[in-house]
Amino acid sequence: MRLLSAVLILAGSCFSVQAQGIYLPVSGTVNRSMGGASTAAPIDAVGALYWNPATISGLKESELGFGSDFLFVDLDLGSSITGVGSGSTESDSSVTPIPSIGWVHKLNANTTMGMGLGAVAGFSTNFPASLTSPIQAPQTLGGFGRVASSAEFLQVTPVLSLQLTDDLAMAFGPVVTLGKLQVDPFFFGTPDNANGSGPAAGSYPIGMSSRYHFGLGAQAGLYYTGMQDITLGASIKSTQFMEQFRVQTQDELGFQRFLKFDLDLPMIMSLGAAYHGMENTVMAIDVRYFDYRNTQGFGDAGFNAGGALKGLNWQNVFSLAIGGRTRLCEKLTVGAGYQYNTSPIRASDTGLNFASPLYQQHTLHTGMTIHMTDKVDFNLAYSVIPDTKITGPILTAPAGGGAPVAVPDSSVTSSLAAHVISMGVSVRY
């Protein structure tokens, strides 16, 4: 039961709730007001750098943009086993800040450089122990107890965009990722067996002593403006190959122990189109593909012989973003957008991801830009994820490892609702 609890909690405790899998669907306040549709719609520096670096060639001026999202999440989880009991608890997650910075500089008519810096994923949970929910019963009673965890993934994206023809721009550059994963207990490692009682009876060590780990990948994009009133864009962000995550901790007897886990970030492909045929208005649509199935740490499933979780058994994600912005008057521009994405979690895998707040499919966005001067904008945006639930059977690890097995007459339910308030400033020069 303890191993079961560990798997279920970790699957959801590390990653962002307002996301397309692990990735945040937007970056920056202006991009949020468009619902993240920016592959063919260069509206501001931060959003242009996030999904398609080639669109920085479409910005009319050099620009520096910065801001922060503030994520408020309501997370509840509960479990039940017939004849054992049932109950639920709430995570004390508070607010999560999500910063973003984008700088674009026009070197000449054909060459533009840029630099993006921001969070691409981040999450924290703090679920208490429970005497009624089987999955969160104290460890002495065969459950797990409380869980505290956090994850932060930041990316630095220097890019160079070249205007190849009057109608076509191409951009490329490296992607440097910094990731920090902290989980108490740490379930990607085998349970401690220092007391000789066997893996199932061992306890998972604390995984909170972790540094930032480096990852490296690349991205490239195309931006085409040769059609009347319509622009097109395409981009690819490679798999981000992270160094092995390492945590310094101790075993059951207090002796030194090192924990290790391999986790990368998935490849992303984006296609987009934007319509500019109405005065002071842009409308855009993006489609994206996230390759979780072939990404280390996500596509694997089940347990090894020692009882460690090998992966989350995620499926690939397809996403759709639609948004628009219009300038109402000299001092005010408003926008709105909608996002839909498939869930990386199958219903049959709910028991591996019971606390994973990554199953939402619908997100609504709106925002405004106040033009303080001709060169300075103040941006505000708001997003909401309606209350969503996912339910499935409790799963347990078989002896010797392998695919998880469902516990008869059991269930785990996770529910979430989220709100994001965003604000930022854009300065052109």
DAZIFEN-V862935 format. One record per run of one state. SS is the DSSP state (@ for helix, = for strand, . for the rest). FROM is the first residue (numbers start at 1). TO is the last residue. Records with the same first field share a line. If there is no record, write none. Layout:
SS: FROM-TO / FROM-TO
This chain:
.: 1-1 / 14-18 / 21-22 / 25-28 / 34-44 / 52-52 / 59-62 / 82-84 / 91-94 / 107-110 / 128-133 / 137-138 / 142-146 / 164-167 / 185-198 / 202-205 / 208-209 / 211-212 / 228-229 / 238-239 / 243-244 / 251-255 / 262-264 / 266-267 / 276-280 / 291-302 / 304-308 / 310-316 / 330-331 / 342-346 / 353-361 / 372-375 / 393-394 / 397-401 / 403-404 / 407-409 / 429-429
@: 2-13 / 29-33 / 45-51 / 53-58 / 134-136 / 139-141 / 199-201 / 347-352
=: 19-20 / 23-24 / 63-81 / 85-90 / 95-106 / 111-127 / 147-163 / 168-184 / 206-207 / 210-210 / 213-227 / 230-237 / 240-242 / 245-250 / 256-261 / 265-265 / 268-275 / 281-290 / 303-303 / 309-309 / 317-329 / 332-341 / 362-371 / 376-392 / 395-396 / 402-402 / 405-406 / 410-428
